[in-house]
């Protein structure tokens, strides 16, 4: 059987869902990419960067051994499903160095494995087989398998894929994957297409950080906030998509809004500079602004109550009151198909 490590096949960013040719479409899961090597009562879980994952997700390894007959090698995603969809923030918390903590989290926030490709089964190396054949064998292998092991939905209808792209947004998916039906499994090669969401939001600017090395002369990034139902003002992300000239001009533009009053802006809700294991060693100092400026930004994905990546500044919205910038603009229902995938 194949042995780890094996680079996973990758996807290249594509602006639209491809329609010409033979394609198989799948939702783009937002979790940890995982190759599962199942053999002789053992499951080795490999991350995208070839690191072992089983110590962080023992319940997934145990379930794969119990549910999936080996020997086989699956390509898939480790995810955590919550009431409102996939929860990437909760998934990140599972990467804890203490085994006792890992076991506790495995019981409290168990993860699932969603398979979307089959590289090996029995004595057959399937990497040279077309994806349509690998998918058929994966469906046979996974038929009737109970949670927490699942198979991703797939369709050959581009209209269904477009519908998924629209309705799955907000439930933890950030787009659609399109795979040529004839594609072989090509480790490390961007042989698939990924179509990602680009969303728009109106946010309040609650502060900024200086450009490193140019403190007092150039703004590095604007800190973006939204109001919750309780009226608290929460940090949701940042944008730094300005030219060098614009970053210098922002210093004077923002000066009238600078305040030292901690009752204004970020304070009651999530604030900039909160310590975490991801921010250790970084300069998190920031300048507080009165929450009076509204801007429109685009971003690709919301992780919990925060933007996963930096947003892109589009324009100022002097016509919109700050109090109207709320989390309600992100609300979305969990699609029926997603609930069905995870139903017992």
CORLIN-V793539 format. One record per pair of residues at least 6 apart in sequence whose C-alpha atoms are under 6 Angstrom apart, sorted by the first residue. I is the first residue (numbers start at 1). J is the second residue. If there is no record, write none. Layout:
i=<I I>
j=<J J>
This chain:
i=<5 7 7 8 8 9 9 9 9 10 10 11 11 11 11 11 12 12 12 13 14 14 14 22 22 23 23 23 24 24 24 24 24 25 25 25 25 26 26 26 27 28 28 28 28 29 30 31 31 31 32 32 33 33 33 34 34 34 34 35 35 35 35 36 36 36 36 37 37 37 38 38 38 39 39 41 43 43 45 45 45 46 46 54 56 71 72 72 73 73 74 74 75 75 75 76 76 76 77 77 78 78 79 79 80 80 80 80 85 85 85 86 112 112 113 114 114 114 115 116 118 118 119 119 120 127 127 128 129 130 130 130 131 131 131 132 165 168 170 171 174 174 175 175 175 176 176 177 177 178 179 197 198 198 199 199 199 200 200 201 201 202 202 202 203 203 203 203 203 203 204 204 204 204 204 205 205 205 206 206 206 206 206 207 207 207 207 208 208 208 208 208 209 209 209 210 210 211 211 211 217 218 218 219 221 221 222 222 223 224 224 224 224 225 225 225 226 226 226 226 227 227 232 232 233 233 234 234 235 235 236 236 237 237 238 239 239 239 241 241 257 257 258 258 259 259 264 265 265 273 294 295 295 295 296 296 297 297 297 298 298 299 301 302>
j=<50 187 188 187 188 186 187 188 189 189 190 190 191 192 193 194 190 193 194 194 193 194 195 180 181 179 180 181 155 156 178 179 181 154 155 177 178 154 176 177 176 173 175 176 177 173 173 77 78 79 77 78 47 48 77 46 47 76 77 45 46 74 75 44 45 73 74 43 44 73 70 71 72 70 71 65 61 65 52 53 54 52 53 61 95 122 120 121 119 120 117 118 115 116 117 114 115 116 113 114 112 113 111 112 86 87 91 111 171 172 334 172 148 149 149 150 151 152 151 152 134 138 126 127 126 184 185 184 184 182 183 184 181 182 183 181 175 335 332 334 196 197 195 196 197 194 195 193 194 193 192 300 299 300 298 299 300 297 298 296 297 295 296 325 224 225 226 294 295 325 224 225 293 294 322 223 224 293 223 224 265 289 291 223 287 288 289 221 222 223 286 287 220 221 286 219 220 218 219 220 248 247 248 247 239 240 238 239 238 235 236 237 238 234 235 236 233 234 325 326 233 326 268 269 266 269 269 270 270 271 306 307 306 307 310 310 311 312 312 313 289 290 288 289 288 289 290 290 291 284 317 315 316 317 314 315 312 313 314 311 312 311 308 308>
